[in-house]
Amino acid sequence: MAPMNPVDASVVPTDWVHLRLVVYGGRIQIYVGSNSSPTLEVRKPEHGSIGLRTGNTSDGDFANLRVTPMN
């Protein structure tokens, strides 16, 4: 797996944060802000689901959620 990269310093955690998740093969890559390389890369679970979750004190708002198949 690729090493973790720092989150773009322009990302303000109390504002809307742009995330992009790329799921393919046995990997999940997470891009935060305008980073062109993944901030985090993990192995995809063999069984179960992938979910988005928020911190304990967040209302957990999501907007413009899109699921796009890669061709």
N, C-alpha and C positions, 0 to 999 in steps of 0.2 A: 504494500500500500504506500501511497505517496505520503510524505511528511505533512504535518499541519502547517499552514501558512498563516501569517498574521491577518487579522481582520483589517480592512481598509480603515485608516484613522479618521476618515470623514464620516463614518457611520456613527450616528448618535443613537444609543440603545433605547432612549425614551421616545424616539420618533419612529415613523414607519421605516422598516428595514427591508430592502429588496433581497430576496433569497431565490436561488435557483437550485433545484435538486435534479441531478441527472442519475437515473437508475438504469444500469445496463449490465448484462452478464451477472457476475457475482459482486458488483460494486455499487456503491452510492457515493456520488461526489456532491458536496455542498459548496455553493458559491455564495459569498456574502458581499453585498454592496456591488461595486463595479469591478471587483477582482476578476481578472481573466483566467486565473488558475484557481483550482479548488482550494477553499479554506480548510476543508476537512474531507477525507476520503475514508470510508469504512466498508467492511464486508456486509453484503446484504444478507439478512437472516434467511435460512433455508426454508423456514415455515413461518407463517404469520403475516402480519401486515406492517406497513410503514405508516407512521402517523406524525402529525405536526403537533407540538405541544408548546405551551408558553410557561413562563416563570410563575411562581406561586402568587405574586402580587399583581399579575397582569390580567386585564380583562379578556385577553386572548382574541383580539380582533384580527381578521384576515380579510384581504381585499384582492380582487383581480386574480384569483386562483385559477390557473389553467393546467390541464393535464394534456400533454401533447405527445403522441407516439412518435418515436424516432424511426424513420424509414431507412 
